[in-house]
């Protein structure tokens, strides 16, 4: 094999290794940054934190929608499953719960059109004991984020959504 072919092969090998490394590393790195931010550097684990009303300066993680009220729960399943509950909005406004694994994969989505009386499920790792009659979401990772989004396009609806989301739970299953 000549020198030029060896250089091309070395370049392609390095590019392939670098690409695979980035694909495997970057999602976990980004989710660790996001979990640190939403958990206030680990102070809010397995409990919801409530974002303030979105303004043009709101850029904590991603560009948020000004029409939504956000709540987040950085979860850790290493000590057992969690009960996740989201109350319906009193004005019958839209509510959505999304669950993200540690690699940024969206592993579950629930919304108020499917569950108008509120969203309730158990979040667990495979093999953890869960109630027989519960809706269960199995996480491929111990850690991740639960995101609650509620329609709140003005101050009055934000206040109603804020009051409703204060009863949401992200806590160890008892």
TILUMMI-762967 format. One line per 10 residues: their letters; for each residue x negated, y, z negated of N, C-alpha, C, O. Coordinates in nm, 2 decimals, always signed. Layout:
BEGIN
A	X,Y,Z,X,Y,Z,X,Y,Z,X,Y,Z ~ ...
//
This chain:
BEGIN
XXXXXXXXXX	-0.09,-0.12,+0.00,+0.00,+0.00,+0.00,-0.09,+0.12,+0.00,-0.19,+0.13,-0.08 ~ -0.06,+0.22,+0.09,-0.14,+0.34,+0.10,-0.11,+0.44,-0.01,-0.01,+0.42,-0.09 ~ -0.19,+0.54,-0.03,-0.18,+0.64,-0.13,-0.05,+0.71,-0.13,+0.01,+0.74,-0.23 ~ -0.01,+0.75,-0.01,+0.12,+0.82,+0.01,+0.24,+0.74,-0.04,+0.32,+0.79,-0.11 ~ +0.24,+0.61,+0.00,+0.35,+0.52,-0.05,+0.35,+0.51,-0.20,+0.46,+0.50,-0.26 ~ +0.23,+0.50,-0.26,+0.22,+0.49,-0.40,+0.28,+0.61,-0.47,+0.35,+0.60,-0.57 ~ +0.24,+0.73,-0.42,+0.29,+0.85,-0.48,+0.44,+0.87,-0.47,+0.51,+0.91,-0.56 ~ +0.50,+0.83,-0.35,+0.64,+0.83,-0.33,+0.71,+0.73,-0.43,+0.81,+0.77,-0.49 ~ +0.66,+0.61,-0.44,+0.71,+0.51,-0.54,+0.70,+0.56,-0.68,+0.80,+0.54,-0.76 ~ +0.59,+0.63,-0.72,+0.58,+0.68,-0.85,+0.68,+0.79,-0.88,+0.74,+0.80,-0.99
XXXXXXXXXX	+0.70,+0.88,-0.78,+0.79,+0.99,-0.79,+0.94,+0.93,-0.81,+1.01,+0.98,-0.90 ~ +0.97,+0.84,-0.72,+1.11,+0.78,-0.73,+1.13,+0.71,-0.86,+1.24,+0.71,-0.92 ~ +1.03,+0.64,-0.91,+1.04,+0.57,-1.04,+1.06,+0.67,-1.15,+1.14,+0.65,-1.24 ~ +0.98,+0.77,-1.15,+0.99,+0.87,-1.26,+1.13,+0.94,-1.25,+1.19,+0.97,-1.36 ~ +1.17,+0.97,-1.13,+1.31,+1.03,-1.12,+1.42,+0.94,-1.17,+1.51,+0.99,-1.24 ~ +1.41,+0.82,-1.14,+1.51,+0.72,-1.18,+1.51,+0.71,-1.33,+1.62,+0.71,-1.40 ~ +1.39,+0.69,-1.39,+1.38,+0.68,-1.54,+1.43,+0.81,-1.60,+1.50,+0.80,-1.70 ~ +1.39,+0.92,-1.55,+1.44,+1.05,-1.61,+1.59,+1.07,-1.60,+1.65,+1.11,-1.69 ~ +1.65,+1.03,-1.48,+1.79,+1.04,-1.47,+1.86,+0.95,-1.57,+1.96,+1.00,-1.63 ~ +1.82,+0.83,-1.58,+1.89,+0.73,-1.67,+1.87,+0.79,-1.82,+1.97,+0.78,-1.90
XXXXXXXXXX	+1.75,+0.83,-1.85,+1.73,+0.89,-1.98,+1.82,+1.01,-2.01,+1.88,+1.02,-2.12 ~ +1.84,+1.10,-1.92,+1.93,+1.21,-1.93,+2.07,+1.17,-1.95,+2.15,+1.22,-2.04 ~ +2.12,+1.08,-1.87,+2.26,+1.03,-1.87,+2.29,+0.96,-2.01,+2.40,+0.98,-2.06 ~ +2.19,+0.90,-2.06,+2.21,+0.83,-2.19,+2.19,+0.92,-2.31,+2.26,+0.91,-2.41 ~ +2.10,+1.02,-2.30,+2.06,+1.11,-2.41,+2.15,+1.23,-2.42,+2.20,+1.26,-2.53 ~ +2.17,+1.30,-2.32,+2.24,+1.43,-2.32,+2.38,+1.43,-2.38,+2.41,+1.51,-2.47 ~ +2.47,+1.33,-2.35,+2.60,+1.34,-2.41,+2.59,+1.32,-2.56,+2.67,+1.39,-2.64 ~ +2.51,+1.24,-2.61,+2.49,+1.22,-2.76,+2.44,+1.35,-2.82,+2.48,+1.39,-2.93 ~ +2.34,+1.41,-2.76,+2.28,+1.53,-2.81,+2.39,+1.64,-2.82,+2.40,+1.71,-2.92 ~ +2.46,+1.66,-2.71,+2.56,+1.76,-2.70,+2.67,+1.74,-2.81,+2.72,+1.83,-2.87
XXXXXXXXXX	+2.71,+1.61,-2.83,+2.82,+1.58,-2.92,+2.76,+1.61,-3.07,+2.84,+1.65,-3.15 ~ +2.64,+1.58,-3.09,+2.58,+1.61,-3.22,+2.58,+1.76,-3.25,+2.61,+1.80,-3.37 ~ +2.55,+1.84,-3.15,+2.56,+1.98,-3.17,+2.70,+2.02,-3.20,+2.73,+2.10,-3.29 ~ +2.80,+1.97,-3.12,+2.94,+2.01,-3.14,+2.99,+1.96,-3.28,+3.06,+2.04,-3.34 ~ +2.95,+1.84,-3.32,+3.00,+1.79,-3.45,+2.94,+1.88,-3.56,+3.01,+1.90,-3.66 ~ +2.82,+1.92,-3.55,+2.76,+2.01,-3.65,+2.83,+2.14,-3.66,+2.86,+2.19,-3.77 ~ +2.87,+2.19,-3.54,+2.94,+2.32,-3.54,+3.08,+2.31,-3.60,+3.12,+2.39,-3.69 ~ +3.16,+2.21,-3.55,+3.30,+2.20,-3.60,+3.31,+2.15,-3.75,+3.41,+2.17,-3.81 ~ +3.20,+2.08,-3.79,+3.20,+2.03,-3.93,+3.13,+2.13,-4.03,+3.11,+2.10,-4.15 ~ +3.10,+2.25,-3.97,+3.02,+2.35,-4.05,+2.90,+2.29,-4.12,+2.88,+2.30,-4.24
XXXXXXXXXX	+2.82,+2.23,-4.03,+2.70,+2.16,-4.07,+2.72,+2.05,-4.17,+2.64,+2.04,-4.27 ~ +2.82,+1.97,-4.15,+2.85,+1.85,-4.24,+2.94,+1.88,-4.36,+2.97,+1.79,-4.43 ~ +2.98,+2.00,-4.38,+3.07,+2.03,-4.49,+3.21,+1.99,-4.47,+3.28,+1.96,-4.57 ~ +3.26,+1.98,-4.35,+3.40,+1.93,-4.32,+3.39,+1.80,-4.24,+3.42,+1.80,-4.12 ~ +3.37,+1.69,-4.31,+3.37,+1.56,-4.24,+3.50,+1.50,-4.29,+3.54,+1.50,-4.40 ~ +3.57,+1.44,-4.19,+3.70,+1.37,-4.22,+3.81,+1.46,-4.27,+3.88,+1.42,-4.36 ~ +3.81,+1.59,-4.23,+3.91,+1.68,-4.26,+3.92,+1.79,-4.15,+3.82,+1.82,-4.09 ~ +4.04,+1.84,-4.13,+4.05,+1.94,-4.02,+4.00,+2.07,-4.06,+4.01,+2.12,-4.18 ~ +3.94,+2.14,-3.97,+3.90,+2.28,-3.98,+3.98,+2.36,-3.88,+4.01,+2.30,-3.77 ~ +4.02,+2.48,-3.92,+4.12,+2.55,-3.84,+4.06,+2.67,-3.77,+4.01,+2.76,-3.85
XXXXXXXXXX	+4.06,+2.68,-3.64,+4.00,+2.79,-3.57,+4.09,+2.91,-3.58,+4.21,+2.90,-3.59 ~ +4.03,+3.03,-3.58,+4.11,+3.15,-3.58,+4.17,+3.18,-3.44,+4.13,+3.10,-3.34 ~ +4.25,+3.28,-3.42,+4.31,+3.31,-3.30,+4.20,+3.34,-3.20,+4.11,+3.41,-3.23 ~ +4.21,+3.29,-3.08,+4.11,+3.30,-2.97,+4.11,+3.45,-2.92,+4.22,+3.50,-2.89 ~ +3.99,+3.50,-2.90,+3.97,+3.63,-2.84,+3.87,+3.62,-2.72,+3.82,+3.51,-2.70 ~ +3.85,+3.73,-2.66,+3.75,+3.72,-2.55,+3.61,+3.69,-2.60,+3.52,+3.65,-2.52 ~ +3.58,+3.70,-2.73,+3.45,+3.67,-2.79,+3.44,+3.53,-2.84,+3.33,+3.49,-2.89 ~ +3.55,+3.45,-2.84,+3.55,+3.31,-2.89,+3.47,+3.22,-2.79,+3.52,+3.19,-2.68 ~ +3.35,+3.18,-2.84,+3.27,+3.09,-2.75,+3.19,+2.99,-2.84,+3.08,+2.97,-2.81 ~ +3.25,+2.93,-2.94,+3.18,+2.85,-3.03,+3.12,+2.72,-2.96,+3.00,+2.69,-2.97
XXXXXXXXXX	+3.20,+2.65,-2.88,+3.15,+2.53,-2.81,+3.18,+2.55,-2.66,+3.08,+2.54,-2.58 ~ +3.30,+2.56,-2.63,+3.33,+2.58,-2.49,+3.42,+2.70,-2.47,+3.46,+2.76,-2.57 ~ +3.45,+2.74,-2.35,+3.54,+2.85,-2.33,+3.68,+2.82,-2.36,+3.74,+2.74,-2.29 ~ +3.73,+2.86,-2.48,+3.87,+2.82,-2.52,+3.98,+2.90,-2.45,+3.96,+3.01,-2.39 ~ +4.09,+2.84,-2.44,+4.21,+2.90,-2.38,+4.27,+3.00,-2.49,+4.29,+2.96,-2.60 ~ +4.30,+3.12,-2.45,+4.36,+3.22,-2.54,+4.51,+3.18,-2.58,+4.56,+3.24,-2.67 ~ +4.57,+3.08,-2.51,+4.70,+3.04,-2.54,+4.71,+2.93,-2.63,+4.82,+2.88,-2.66 ~ +4.60,+2.88,-2.69,+4.60,+2.77,-2.78,+4.55,+2.80,-2.91,+4.46,+2.88,-2.93 ~ +4.60,+2.73,-3.01,+4.54,+2.73,-3.15,+4.47,+2.59,-3.16,+4.52,+2.49,-3.14 ~ +4.34,+2.60,-3.20,+4.26,+2.48,-3.21,+4.23,+2.44,-3.36,+4.21,+2.53,-3.44
XXXXXXXXXX	+4.23,+2.31,-3.38,+4.18,+2.25,-3.50,+4.09,+2.14,-3.47,+4.12,+2.07,-3.37 ~ +3.99,+2.11,-3.55,+3.90,+2.00,-3.52,+3.87,+1.92,-3.64,+3.87,+1.98,-3.75 ~ +3.84,+1.80,-3.63,+3.80,+1.71,-3.73,+3.68,+1.63,-3.68,+3.69,+1.55,-3.59 ~ +3.56,+1.66,-3.74,+3.45,+1.57,-3.71,+3.46,+1.45,-3.80,+3.47,+1.46,-3.92 ~ +3.47,+1.33,-3.74,+3.50,+1.21,-3.81,+3.38,+1.12,-3.83,+3.29,+1.13,-3.75 ~ +3.38,+1.04,-3.94,+3.28,+0.94,-3.96,+3.35,+0.82,-4.02,+3.41,+0.82,-4.12 ~ +3.35,+0.71,-3.94,+3.42,+0.59,-3.98,+3.33,+0.49,-4.05,+3.38,+0.38,-4.07 ~ +3.21,+0.53,-4.09,+3.12,+0.43,-4.16,+3.18,+0.38,-4.29,+3.14,+0.28,-4.34 ~ +3.27,+0.46,-4.35,+3.33,+0.42,-4.48,+3.47,+0.37,-4.47,+3.54,+0.35,-4.57 ~ +3.51,+0.34,-4.34,+3.65,+0.29,-4.32,+3.73,+0.37,-4.23,+3.69,+0.48,-4.19
XXXXXXXXXX	+3.85,+0.32,-4.19,+3.93,+0.39,-4.09,+3.99,+0.52,-4.15,+3.99,+0.54,-4.27 ~ +4.04,+0.60,-4.06,+4.10,+0.73,-4.10,+4.25,+0.73,-4.05,+4.28,+0.67,-3.95 ~ +4.33,+0.80,-4.13,+4.47,+0.83,-4.09,+4.47,+0.97,-4.03,+4.42,+1.07,-4.09 ~ +4.51,+0.98,-3.90,+4.52,+1.11,-3.83,+4.67,+1.14,-3.81,+4.74,+1.06,-3.76 ~ +4.71,+1.26,-3.86,+4.85,+1.30,-3.85,+4.85,+1.45,-3.80,+4.77,+1.53,-3.85 ~ +4.94,+1.47,-3.71,+4.96,+1.61,-3.66,+5.11,+1.64,-3.66,+5.19,+1.57,-3.59 ~ +5.15,+1.74,-3.74,+5.29,+1.77,-3.75,+5.33,+1.84,-3.62,+5.26,+1.90,-3.55 ~ +5.46,+1.82,-3.59,+5.52,+1.89,-3.48,+5.52,+2.04,-3.50,+5.52,+2.09,-3.62 ~ +5.52,+2.12,-3.40,+5.53,+2.27,-3.42,+5.68,+2.30,-3.44,+5.77,+2.24,-3.38 ~ +5.71,+2.39,-3.53,+5.85,+2.42,-3.57,+5.93,+2.47,-3.45,+6.05,+2.46,-3.45
XXXXXXXXXX	+5.86,+2.54,-3.36,+5.93,+2.59,-3.24,+5.94,+2.49,-3.12,+5.97,+2.53,-3.01 ~ +5.91,+2.37,-3.15,+5.90,+2.26,-3.05,+5.80,+2.29,-2.94,+5.81,+2.24,-2.83 ~ +5.69,+2.37,-2.98,+5.59,+2.40,-2.89,+5.50,+2.28,-2.87,+5.50,+2.18,-2.94 ~ +5.42,+2.28,-2.76,+5.33,+2.17,-2.72,+5.22,+2.15,-2.82,+5.15,+2.25,-2.87 ~ +5.20,+2.02,-2.86,+5.09,+1.98,-2.94,+5.01,+1.87,-2.87,+5.08,+1.78,-2.81 ~ +4.88,+1.87,-2.88,+4.80,+1.76,-2.82,+4.69,+1.73,-2.91,+4.62,+1.81,-2.97 ~ +4.67,+1.60,-2.93,+4.55,+1.54,-3.00,+4.47,+1.46,-2.91,+4.52,+1.37,-2.84 ~ +4.34,+1.49,-2.91,+4.24,+1.42,-2.83,+4.13,+1.37,-2.92,+4.09,+1.43,-3.01 ~ +4.09,+1.25,-2.89,+3.98,+1.18,-2.97,+3.86,+1.16,-2.88,+3.87,+1.10,-2.78 ~ +3.74,+1.21,-2.93,+3.62,+1.19,-2.86,+3.52,+1.11,-2.94,+3.50,+1.13,-3.06
XXXXXXXXXX	+3.45,+1.02,-2.87,+3.35,+0.94,-2.93,+3.22,+1.01,-2.93,+3.21,+1.12,-2.88 ~ +3.12,+0.96,-2.99,+2.99,+1.03,-3.01,+2.92,+1.06,-2.88,+2.83,+1.14,-2.87 ~ +2.95,+0.99,-2.77,+2.89,+1.01,-2.64,+2.97,+1.10,-2.55,+2.95,+1.11,-2.43 ~ +3.07,+1.17,-2.61,+3.16,+1.27,-2.54,+3.28,+1.20,-2.47,+3.36,+1.27,-2.41 ~ +3.29,+1.07,-2.47,+3.40,+1.00,-2.40,+3.53,+1.03,-2.47,+3.54,+1.03,-2.59 ~ +3.63,+1.07,-2.39,+3.76,+1.09,-2.45,+3.83,+0.95,-2.46,+3.85,+0.89,-2.36 ~ +3.85,+0.91,-2.58,+3.90,+0.77,-2.60,+4.05,+0.76,-2.63,+4.11,+0.65,-2.63 ~ +4.12,+0.87,-2.66,+4.26,+0.87,-2.68,+4.32,+1.01,-2.67,+4.25,+1.11,-2.70 ~ +4.44,+1.02,-2.62,+4.51,+1.15,-2.61,+4.66,+1.12,-2.64,+4.72,+1.03,-2.59 ~ +4.71,+1.20,-2.73,+4.85,+1.20,-2.77,+4.91,+1.34,-2.75,+4.84,+1.44,-2.77
XXXXXXXXXX	+5.04,+1.35,-2.72,+5.09,+1.49,-2.71,+5.24,+1.48,-2.76,+5.30,+1.38,-2.78 ~ +5.29,+1.60,-2.78,+5.43,+1.61,-2.83,+5.54,+1.57,-2.74,+5.65,+1.54,-2.78 ~ +5.51,+1.55,-2.61,+5.61,+1.50,-2.52,+5.63,+1.35,-2.55,+5.73,+1.29,-2.53 ~ +5.52,+1.28,-2.59,+5.52,+1.14,-2.62,+5.58,+1.12,-2.77,+5.64,+1.02,-2.80 ~ +5.54,+1.21,-2.85,+5.57,+1.20,-3.00,+5.63,+1.33,-3.05,+5.56,+1.41,-3.12 ~ +5.76,+1.36,-3.02,+5.81,+1.49,-3.06,+5.83,+1.51,-3.21,+5.84,+1.62,-3.25 ~ +5.83,+1.40,-3.28,+5.84,+1.41,-3.43,+5.71,+1.42,-3.50,+5.70,+1.41,-3.62 ~ +5.60,+1.43,-3.43,+5.46,+1.44,-3.48,+5.38,+1.32,-3.44,+5.43,+1.22,-3.39 ~ +5.25,+1.34,-3.44,+5.16,+1.24,-3.39,+5.09,+1.17,-3.52,+5.05,+1.24,-3.61 ~ +5.09,+1.04,-3.51,+5.03,+0.96,-3.63,+4.97,+0.84,-3.57,+5.03,+0.76,-3.50
XXXXXXXXXX	+4.84,+0.82,-3.61,+4.77,+0.70,-3.57,+4.65,+0.67,-3.67,+4.61,+0.76,-3.74 ~ +4.60,+0.55,-3.66,+4.48,+0.52,-3.74,+4.36,+0.51,-3.65,+4.37,+0.45,-3.54 ~ +4.25,+0.57,-3.69,+4.13,+0.57,-3.61,+4.03,+0.48,-3.68,+4.00,+0.50,-3.80 ~ +3.98,+0.38,-3.61,+3.90,+0.28,-3.67,+3.79,+0.23,-3.57,+3.80,+0.25,-3.45 ~ +3.69,+0.16,-3.63,+3.59,+0.09,-3.55,+3.65,-0.06,-3.54,+3.73,-0.10,-3.62 ~ +3.60,-0.12,-3.43,+3.64,-0.26,-3.41,+3.60,-0.34,-3.54,+3.49,-0.33,-3.59 ~ +3.70,-0.43,-3.58,+3.67,-0.51,-3.70,+3.71,-0.45,-3.83,+3.72,-0.52,-3.93 ~ +3.74,-0.32,-3.84,+3.79,-0.26,-3.96,+3.94,-0.29,-3.98,+4.02,-0.30,-3.89 ~ +3.98,-0.32,-4.11,+4.11,-0.35,-4.14,+4.21,-0.23,-4.12,+4.18,-0.12,-4.17 ~ +4.32,-0.26,-4.05,+4.42,-0.15,-4.03,+4.55,-0.21,-4.06,+4.57,-0.33,-4.05
XXXXXXXXXX	+4.65,-0.12,-4.09,+4.79,-0.17,-4.12,+4.84,-0.24,-3.99,+4.82,-0.19,-3.88 ~ +4.92,-0.34,-4.01,+4.98,-0.42,-3.90,+5.07,-0.34,-3.81,+5.07,-0.36,-3.69 ~ +5.14,-0.25,-3.87,+5.24,-0.18,-3.79,+5.19,-0.04,-3.74,+5.27,+0.03,-3.68 ~ +5.07,-0.01,-3.75,+5.02,+0.12,-3.72,+4.97,+0.13,-3.57,+4.93,+0.03,-3.51 ~ +4.99,+0.24,-3.51,+4.93,+0.27,-3.38,+4.78,+0.29,-3.41,+4.74,+0.38,-3.50 ~ +4.69,+0.22,-3.35,+4.55,+0.22,-3.38,+4.47,+0.26,-3.26,+4.49,+0.21,-3.15 ~ +4.37,+0.35,-3.28,+4.27,+0.39,-3.18,+4.14,+0.33,-3.22,+4.09,+0.36,-3.34 ~ +4.08,+0.25,-3.14,+3.95,+0.19,-3.17,+3.84,+0.28,-3.11,+3.83,+0.30,-2.99 ~ +3.75,+0.33,-3.20,+3.64,+0.42,-3.16,+3.51,+0.33,-3.13,+3.48,+0.24,-3.21 ~ +3.44,+0.35,-3.02,+3.32,+0.28,-3.00,+3.20,+0.33,-3.08,+3.10,+0.26,-3.08
XXXXXXXXXX	+3.22,+0.44,-3.15,+3.12,+0.49,-3.24,+3.17,+0.53,-3.37,+3.29,+0.55,-3.39 ~ +3.08,+0.53,-3.47,+3.12,+0.57,-3.61,+3.16,+0.72,-3.61,+3.25,+0.76,-3.69 ~ +3.10,+0.80,-3.53,+3.12,+0.95,-3.54,+3.18,+1.00,-3.41,+3.17,+0.94,-3.30 ~ +3.25,+1.11,-3.42,+3.31,+1.18,-3.31,+3.39,+1.30,-3.35,+3.38,+1.35,-3.47 ~ +3.48,+1.34,-3.27,+3.56,+1.46,-3.30,+3.71,+1.43,-3.26,+3.73,+1.38,-3.15 ~ +3.80,+1.48,-3.34,+3.94,+1.48,-3.31,+3.98,+1.63,-3.29,+3.94,+1.71,-3.37 ~ +4.04,+1.66,-3.18,+4.07,+1.79,-3.14,+4.23,+1.81,-3.13,+4.29,+1.73,-3.06 ~ +4.28,+1.90,-3.21,+4.42,+1.94,-3.21,+4.44,+2.07,-3.14,+4.38,+2.17,-3.17 ~ +4.52,+2.07,-3.03,+4.55,+2.19,-2.96,+4.70,+2.22,-2.96,+4.78,+2.13,-2.94 ~ +4.74,+2.34,-2.99,+4.88,+2.38,-3.00,+4.90,+2.50,-2.92,+4.82,+2.60,-2.92
XXXXXXXXXX	+5.02,+2.50,-2.85,+5.05,+2.62,-2.77,+5.08,+2.74,-2.86,+5.17,+2.73,-2.95 ~ +5.01,+2.85,-2.84,+5.03,+2.97,-2.93,+4.99,+3.09,-2.85,+4.88,+3.15,-2.87 ~ +5.07,+3.13,-2.75,+5.03,+3.24,-2.66,+5.04,+3.38,-2.71,+4.99,+3.48,-2.65 ~ +5.10,+3.40,-2.83,+5.11,+3.53,-2.89,+5.09,+3.52,-3.04,+5.09,+3.41,-3.10 ~ +5.08,+3.63,-3.11,+5.05,+3.63,-3.25,+5.16,+3.56,-3.33,+5.13,+3.49,-3.43 ~ +5.29,+3.58,-3.29,+5.40,+3.51,-3.36,+5.39,+3.36,-3.35,+5.41,+3.29,-3.45 ~ +5.37,+3.31,-3.23,+5.36,+3.17,-3.21,+5.23,+3.11,-3.27,+5.23,+3.00,-3.31 ~ +5.13,+3.19,-3.27,+5.00,+3.15,-3.33,+5.03,+3.13,-3.48,+4.98,+3.03,-3.54 ~ +5.10,+3.22,-3.55,+5.13,+3.21,-3.69,+5.21,+3.08,-3.72,+5.19,+3.01,-3.82 ~ +5.31,+3.05,-3.63,+5.39,+2.93,-3.65,+5.30,+2.80,-3.63,+5.31,+2.71,-3.71
XXXXXXXXXX	+5.22,+2.80,-3.52,+5.13,+2.69,-3.50,+5.03,+2.67,-3.61,+5.00,+2.56,-3.65 ~ +4.98,+2.78,-3.66,+4.88,+2.77,-3.77,+4.95,+2.71,-3.90,+4.89,+2.63,-3.96 ~ +5.07,+2.75,-3.93,+5.14,+2.70,-4.04,+5.16,+2.55,-4.03,+5.14,+2.47,-4.12 ~ +5.20,+2.51,-3.91,+5.23,+2.36,-3.88,+5.10,+2.28,-3.89,+5.10,+2.17,-3.95 ~ +4.99,+2.33,-3.83,+4.87,+2.25,-3.83,+4.80,+2.24,-3.97,+4.72,+2.15,-3.99 ~ +4.84,+2.32,-4.06,+4.78,+2.32,-4.20,+4.82,+2.19,-4.27,+4.76,+2.15,-4.37 ~ +4.93,+2.12,-4.22,+4.97,+2.00,-4.28,+4.91,+1.87,-4.21,+4.93,+1.76,-4.25 ~ +4.83,+1.90,-4.11,+4.76,+1.79,-4.04,+4.66,+1.72,-4.13,+4.61,+1.78,-4.22 ~ +4.64,+1.59,-4.11,+4.55,+1.51,-4.19,+4.45,+1.44,-4.10,+4.48,+1.39,-3.99 ~ +4.33,+1.43,-4.15,+4.22,+1.35,-4.10,+4.15,+1.30,-4.22,+4.05,+1.36,-4.27
XXXX	+4.20,+1.19,-4.27,+4.15,+1.14,-4.40,+4.14,+0.99,-4.41,+4.20,+0.92,-4.33 ~ +4.06,+0.94,-4.50,+4.04,+0.80,-4.52,+4.17,+0.73,-4.55,+4.25,+0.78,-4.62 ~ +4.19,+0.62,-4.48,+4.31,+0.54,-4.49,+4.31,+0.48,-4.63,+4.21,+0.41,-4.67 ~ +4.42,+0.50,-4.70,+4.43,+0.44,-4.84,+4.52,+0.32,-4.84,+4.54,+0.26,-4.95
//
